[in-house]
């Protein structure tokens, strides 16, 4: 291509990009509250792969396009993941008392709406006094307003890992990871989507995956297509009842600096477009509303991974008995042993909920039944004595919520097939213009069984725990926010890492100075103490010992100009009063030019920890619908560069390169993931096309 034509081509691209800069309005950055939520969840679970962010990211991007009218929205519409129940209640009370909001800046006069909250919700809301009537459109009319999105992503670790050269039980596929998703939606009423993924190390169009990708998912989701039908789900979907004691698929809240967000507010039926191969349902679901009654029902049948154990029959017949020692949620099928366990168990689930709603009161009765094609017999240990065994389970529960002035009560009580009980009750209360408090008490019997339970608790299951959580949010000035919580719990029975009844406590304090125009500064301290096994001699005899983890963080972010932002963080970890210590510091640069649909983000981090126990997690910016929360441990440095460029407002190209350097001769990682060197480099490339 000659220089002349190249210059013309380059000018055309820049001209189109300049004219589309303002039209590239889709919010692709993660709100600070959600960054902190993901960090807290990862710290609690010690696993960044468990958080399912795709569904939440999709919902927020859709809201950014259509924007909620604060003056006309109901409670369910305002409950989109950023506002807590007290803020929603205060907003609706303010409008009822004073009339419609005139300006978005009026939010500053409402209790609970600090500058950070207002900044987070601005991309998703608008102020209007116009009532938008619901359109009753047929399928032909809906097709005229359809919007499509095609998302394609490629990821790879550039360094050679042991699993690709290991002669036995190594990875059978190549190191490339592929993700493809097509989605079509119209008027927020009809949504259709297909998702496909191949993980690193899995075969592609050969071997165990002759049909291409390792995982396929599809859904058709209809919403408000009839005055009495709230939603219909076909294919893959998520479902949640109450406070998650018997049913919660997808992500749920965990302890963090958002101390008032302790209530599970997820809608009962939601579309599914993620790649978690375990935590979703496959079948049909419907949600019907008739006056004050609300009825939800769903049925699911899918194949899941299970560790099959073959055992000879005790009778001299030559037969064998097969059972499952555990269900496998990772979804990896890279080695011969992982492929052997793939889709070895059929899992069927039926669920229903019948609810009654008034303006300030809701009551729901819920029921869930599960059946597996193979018996589950976990490994024989004292800690496993009361865990689920067999091939079927069922639960029933009642959940409620009630508003009265500045009080918000909510909770759920559940029972399993063995008549064991689990309860969770919470209270949110406004203590004046500048202070709000939250309380949550939970008690789960040691032998309570819930296949899909995922409540707000210390452990991510609904058994063997009793605890009391209390949080306080104080805003003495518009630019100062102080949040903190204290949680105490007991485990009446043994756990995997505690060979006796145990207990623990956790607290957090965050002091946040906010300047809407210039940035923010906050200090955060977080500490957890719990009883865990401790080897007392060379024979590995164990006793319980209180082990503590404390983290201190200083974070400073400032807008240098309208298009340039600078963020800094220093964090320290302290394990068992100095037994192990850690340090991490990073600096971020974010550049978003006003005249070009270009986003540039970069981070440089240095870290040093004594061992894995004192590791530190930090959220990293990534491509759309993806995130990274790496664990910084050992000694070294890490950096990443991210670039997003949009063309004509409907085509965006994203790329990310990251590198971790660890000053050690032991390599990075272990097992098949091991890298024999001091560096690990990751590259990611993604294209999103809206048409």
SULNOR-V358167 format. One record per residue. PHI is phi in radians with two decimals (999 if undefined). Layout:
# SULNOR-V358167
phi: (PHI & PHI)
This chain:
# SULNOR-V358167
phi: (999 & -1.24 & -1.10 & -1.08 & -1.22 & -1.13 & -1.12 & -1.09 & -1.09 & -1.12 & -1.09 & -1.08 & -1.11 & -1.16 & -1.14 & -1.11 & -1.15 & -1.11 & -1.30 & -1.79 & -1.05 & -1.33 & -1.44 & -1.45 & -1.71 & -1.19 & -1.28 & -2.03 & -1.60 & -1.54 & -1.09 & -0.97 & -1.08 & -1.30 & -1.02 & -1.15 & -1.08 & -1.15 & -1.09 & -1.12 & -1.09 & -1.16 & -1.12 & -1.20 & -1.58 & 1.02 & -2.68 & -1.29 & -1.44 & -1.45 & -1.41 & -1.74 & -1.71 & -1.05 & -1.09 & -1.12 & -1.08 & -1.08 & -1.07 & -1.19 & -1.18 & -1.16 & -1.10 & -1.11 & -1.38 & -1.71 & 1.00 & -1.43 & -1.45 & -1.05 & -1.30 & -2.07 & -1.33 & -1.50 & -1.05 & -1.07 & -1.27 & -1.34 & -1.52 & -1.90 & 1.99 & -1.87 & -1.42 & -1.57 & -0.99 & -1.18 & -1.13 & -1.11 & -1.12 & -1.13 & -1.12 & -1.18 & -1.15 & -1.11 & -1.17 & -1.13 & -1.48 & -1.95 & 1.59 & -1.06 & -1.14 & -1.66 & -2.46 & -1.13 & -1.24 & -1.17 & -1.04 & -1.12 & -1.55 & -1.67 & -1.00 & 1.62 & -1.70 & -1.42 & -1.10 & -1.14 & -1.13 & -1.07 & -1.09 & -1.27 & -1.56 & -0.93 & -1.16 & -1.96 & -2.28 & -2.59 & -2.01 & -2.70 & -1.76 & -1.44 & -1.52 & -1.58 & -1.24 & -1.22 & -1.57 & -1.73 & -1.81 & -1.43 & -1.10 & -1.14 & -1.20 & -1.10 & -1.13 & -1.20 & -1.78 & -1.21 & -2.21 & -1.97 & -2.44 & -2.07 & -2.15 & -2.29 & -2.38 & -2.22 & -2.33 & -2.77 & -1.56 & -1.32 & -1.41 & -1.34 & -1.90 & -1.05 & -1.09 & -1.58 & -2.11 & -1.26 & -1.26 & -2.11 & 0.93 & -1.57 & -1.27 & -1.56 & -1.84 & -1.61 & -1.44 & -1.46 & -2.06 & -2.10 & -2.44 & -2.33 & -2.50 & -2.02 & -2.42 & -2.26 & -2.55 & -2.52 & 0.94 & 0.98 & -1.97 & -2.20 & -2.40 & -2.29 & -2.70 & -2.30 & -2.24 & -2.45 & -2.55 & -2.17 & -1.39 & -1.04 & 1.57 & -1.54 & -1.27 & -2.39 & 1.02 & -2.90 & 1.02 & -1.33 & -2.16 & -1.14 & -1.61 & 1.91 & -1.28 & -1.38 & -2.33 & -2.14 & -2.50 & -2.55 & -2.65 & -2.26 & -2.16 & -1.95 & -2.36 & 0.95 & -1.50 & -2.60 & -0.96 & -1.83 & -1.99 & -1.34 & -2.85 & -2.34 & -2.05 & -2.21 & 1.63 & -1.70 & -2.73 & -1.89 & -2.54 & -2.57 & -2.17 & 0.95 & -1.69 & 1.45 & -1.21 & -2.09 & -2.71 & -2.77 & -1.93 & 1.54 & -1.39 & -2.37 & -1.13 & -2.38 & -1.14 & -3.02 & -1.21 & -1.43 & -1.23 & -1.61 & -1.56 & -1.94 & -1.72 & -1.33 & -2.08 & -1.21 & -1.12 & -1.13 & -2.15 & -2.51 & -1.19 & -2.22 & -2.44 & -1.66 & -2.16 & -1.20 & -1.52 & -2.15 & -1.58 & -2.78 & -2.08 & -2.31 & 2.87 & -2.49 & -2.54 & -2.53 & -2.26 & -2.08 & -2.24 & -2.26 & 0.96 & -1.64 & -1.78 & -2.33 & -2.20 & -2.21 & -2.57 & -2.64 & -2.42 & -2.39 & -2.57 & -2.71 & -1.65 & -2.25 & -1.46 & -2.55 & -1.43 & -1.35 & -2.05 & -1.74 & -2.26 & -1.11 & -1.15 & -1.16 & -1.50 & -1.31 & -2.15 & 1.41 & -1.40 & -2.22 & -1.96 & -1.82 & -2.55 & -1.94 & -1.51 & -2.91 & -1.64 & -1.90 & -1.76 & -1.17 & 1.39 & -1.63 & -2.35 & -1.84 & -1.96 & -1.08 & -1.21 & -1.19 & -1.16 & -1.09 & -1.55 & -1.16 & 0.84 & -1.55 & -2.26 & -1.65 & -2.07 & -2.02 & -2.38 & -2.21 & -2.47 & -2.63 & -2.52 & -2.11 & -2.21 & -2.18 & -2.18 & -2.09 & -1.09 & -2.04 & -2.47 & -2.43 & -2.43 & -2.31 & -1.85 & -2.20 & -2.57 & -2.40 & -2.21 & -2.21 & -2.47 & -2.07 & -1.33 & -2.21 & -1.30 & -1.68 & -2.24 & -1.19 & -1.01 & -1.31 & -2.42 & -1.11 & -1.14 & -1.56 & -1.00 & -1.87 & -1.39 & -1.06 & -2.36 & 1.96 & -2.29 & -2.62 & -2.71 & -2.57 & -2.43 & -2.35 & -2.69 & -2.15 & -2.22 & -2.56 & -2.65 & -2.58 & -1.88 & -2.57 & 0.92 & -1.76 & -1.97 & -2.36 & -1.78 & -2.74 & 3.00 & -2.70 & -2.18 & -2.33 & -2.39 & -1.89 & -1.20 & -1.70 & 1.15 & -1.40 & -2.08 & -2.42 & -2.36 & -2.54 & -2.30 & -2.27 & -2.49 & -1.98 & -2.46 & -1.54 & -1.76 & 2.27 & -1.18 & -2.01 & -2.51 & -2.36 & -2.35 & -2.39 & -2.45 & -2.57 & -1.96 & -2.36 & -2.55 & -2.07 & -1.00 & -1.14 & -1.92 & -1.25 & -1.98 & -2.54 & -1.15 & -1.91 & -1.22 & -2.70 & -1.48 & -1.33 & -2.84 & -1.25 & -1.77 & -1.55 & -2.64 & -1.87 & -2.83 & 1.03 & -2.75 & -2.39 & -2.75 & -2.34 & -1.93 & -2.43 & -2.28 & -2.46 & -2.11 & -2.22 & -2.24 & -1.22 & -2.33 & -1.09 & -1.76 & -2.23 & -2.25 & -2.11 & -2.21 & -2.84 & -2.54 & -2.37 & -2.29 & -2.21 & -2.56 & -2.33 & -2.01 & -1.12 & -2.15 & -1.15 & -2.20 & -0.98 & -1.94 & -2.54 & -1.54 & -2.92 & -0.93 & -2.42 & -2.63 & -2.88 & -2.61 & -2.62 & -2.47 & -2.51 & -2.36 & -2.28 & -1.98 & -2.09 & -1.81 & -2.09 & -2.15 & -1.00 & -1.54 & -1.78 & 2.39 & -2.61 & -2.39 & -2.52 & -2.04 & -2.38 & -2.17 & -2.47 & -2.45 & -2.38 & -2.24 & -2.53 & -1.53 & -2.36 & -1.06 & -2.52 & -1.26 & -1.78 & -2.71 & -1.18 & -1.47 & 1.14 & -1.16 & -2.03 & -2.44 & -1.42 & -2.47 & -1.23 & -2.05 & -2.09 & -2.28 & -2.24 & -2.23 & -2.11 & -2.33 & -2.15 & -2.22 & -2.39 & -2.27 & -2.55 & -1.49 & -1.24 & -2.34 & -1.15 & -1.99 & -2.20 & -2.19 & -2.25 & -2.23 & -2.39 & -2.56 & -2.22 & -2.40 & -2.11 & -2.15 & -2.42 & -1.91 & 0.92 & 0.93 & 1.73 & -1.08 & -2.55 & -2.29 & -2.56 & -2.55 & -2.58 & -2.43 & -2.40 & -2.35 & -1.91 & -2.16 & -2.18 & -2.18 & -2.30 & -1.09 & -1.27 & -1.71 & -2.30 & -1.37 & -2.12 & -2.27 & -2.17 & -2.37 & -2.60 & -2.44 & -2.21 & -2.26 & -2.17 & -2.62 & -2.74 & -2.25 & -1.18 & -2.85 & -1.18 & -1.11 & -1.73 & -1.10 & -2.24 & -1.80 & -2.57 & -1.20 & -2.14 & -1.18 & -2.50 & -1.21 & -0.95 & 1.12 & -2.53 & -2.72 & -2.45 & -2.33 & -1.24 & -1.64 & -1.60 & -2.59 & 1.50 & -2.37 & 2.93 & -2.54 & -2.62 & -2.51 & -2.52 & -2.25 & -2.20 & -2.42 & -2.24 & -2.34 & -1.95 & -2.07 & 1.07 & 1.36 & -2.22 & -2.26 & -2.11 & -2.08 & -2.18 & -2.52 & -2.53 & -2.21 & -2.34 & -2.51 & -1.94 & -1.96 & -2.14 & -1.42 & -2.68 & -1.67 & -1.52 & 1.47 & -2.16 & 1.48 & -2.54 & 1.06 & -1.17 & -1.50 & -1.13 & -2.06 & -1.57 & 3.08 & -1.80 & -2.14 & -2.27 & -2.05 & -2.07 & -2.26 & -2.48 & -2.38 & -2.49 & -2.17 & -2.16 & -2.17 & -1.78 & -2.65)
